[in-house]
Amino acid sequence: MKMLVNRSNARETYFQAVSNSSWANLGYLVAAEIEGVNTLKELRILYAMHGIGLIKLDVTNPAESQILIPARERLDLEWAMCSRLADENKDFKAFIKRVRQFFQTGDL
């Protein structure tokens, strides 16, 4: 989440969102303010390459926030990243074990 995304920081903030969502099914860059017509154009170009969406956050009423660019769903998992997260986080490791069990047996 960023307070301001403008033409001078659009690529940097976008790639932070890409990096932070490498393990996620959907990824979004959330910004309270988006400044400049060319900024949105740049973010759409980056979206075409990487699939990270854009949410314009309404800071006074978050329920009124708008999805300006919907994220593209990731169909494949980055298994190396999942493995690393499982090594570093016991809750995530337990989650992955439950997912594996479900896919192998159909049991929850």
C-alpha positions as CSV (number, residue, x, y, z in Angstrom):
1,M,0.0,0.0,0.0
2,K,1.2,3.4,-0.9
3,M,0.0,6.9,0.0
4,L,0.9,8.3,-3.4
5,V,1.7,6.7,-6.8
6,N,2.9,9.1,-9.5
7,R,4.9,8.8,-12.7
8,S,8.2,9.0,-10.9
9,N,7.6,6.1,-8.5
10,A,5.1,4.0,-10.5
11,R,7.5,1.3,-11.6
12,E,9.2,1.0,-8.2
13,T,5.9,0.7,-6.3
14,Y,4.5,-1.7,-8.9
15,F,7.5,-4.0,-8.6
16,Q,7.3,-3.9,-4.8
17,A,3.7,-5.2,-5.2
18,V,5.0,-7.9,-7.7
19,S,7.7,-9.0,-5.3
20,N,5.3,-9.0,-2.3
21,S,2.7,-11.1,-4.1
22,S,4.9,-13.7,-5.7
23,W,3.2,-16.4,-3.6
24,A,-0.3,-15.0,-3.9
25,N,-3.2,-16.1,-6.1
26,L,-4.1,-12.4,-6.8
27,G,-1.9,-9.4,-6.2
28,Y,-2.8,-5.7,-5.9
29,L,-1.0,-2.4,-5.6
30,V,-3.2,-0.2,-3.3
31,A,-2.8,3.5,-3.4
32,A,-4.5,6.4,-1.6
33,E,-3.7,8.8,-4.4
34,I,-2.8,8.2,-8.0
35,E,-1.4,11.3,-9.6
36,G,-1.2,11.9,-13.4
37,V,-2.8,10.5,-16.5
38,N,0.5,8.9,-17.6
39,T,0.8,7.1,-14.2
40,L,-2.3,5.0,-14.9
41,K,-1.2,4.4,-18.4
42,E,2.2,3.1,-17.1
43,L,0.4,0.9,-14.5
44,R,-1.8,-0.6,-17.3
45,I,1.3,-1.5,-19.3
46,L,2.9,-3.1,-16.3
47,Y,-0.3,-5.0,-15.6
48,A,-0.2,-6.5,-19.1
49,M,3.2,-8.0,-18.3
50,H,2.7,-9.0,-14.6
51,G,-1.0,-9.1,-13.8
52,I,-0.9,-7.1,-10.5
53,G,-4.1,-5.0,-10.2
54,L,-4.6,-1.6,-8.8
55,I,-7.0,-0.4,-6.1
56,K,-7.7,3.2,-5.4
57,L,-8.1,3.4,-1.6
58,D,-10.7,5.8,-0.2
59,V,-9.0,6.6,3.1
60,T,-12.0,8.2,4.7
61,N,-14.3,5.3,3.7
62,P,-12.4,2.2,2.8
63,A,-15.6,0.4,1.7
64,E,-15.9,2.9,-1.1
65,S,-12.4,2.0,-2.5
66,Q,-12.4,1.1,-6.2
67,I,-10.6,-1.5,-8.2
68,L,-9.2,0.4,-11.2
69,I,-7.4,-2.5,-12.7
70,P,-8.5,-6.0,-11.7
71,A,-5.7,-8.5,-10.8
72,R,-5.1,-11.4,-13.1
73,E,-5.5,-14.7,-11.3
74,R,-2.4,-16.8,-11.1
75,L,-3.1,-20.3,-12.3
76,D,0.3,-21.8,-11.4
77,L,1.9,-21.7,-8.0
78,E,5.5,-20.7,-7.5
79,W,6.5,-23.9,-5.6
80,A,10.0,-22.7,-4.7
81,M,8.5,-19.7,-2.9
82,C,5.9,-21.9,-1.2
83,S,8.6,-24.2,0.0
84,R,10.6,-21.3,1.4
85,L,7.6,-19.8,3.1
86,A,6.8,-23.2,4.6
87,D,10.3,-23.5,6.0
88,E,10.0,-20.0,7.6
89,N,6.4,-20.2,8.8
90,K,5.0,-23.1,10.7
91,D,1.4,-22.0,10.1
92,F,1.9,-21.8,6.3
93,K,3.6,-25.2,6.4
94,A,0.5,-26.7,8.2
95,F,-1.7,-25.0,5.6
96,I,0.3,-26.5,2.7
97,K,0.1,-30.0,4.3
98,R,-3.7,-29.6,4.5
99,V,-3.9,-28.5,0.9
100,R,-1.8,-31.6,-0.1
101,Q,-4.0,-33.9,1.9
102,F,-7.1,-32.4,0.2
103,F,-5.7,-32.9,-3.3
104,Q,-4.5,-36.5,-2.5
105,T,-7.6,-37.7,-0.7
106,G,-10.4,-35.2,-1.2
107,D,-10.7,-35.0,2.6
108,L,-10.7,-31.7,4.5
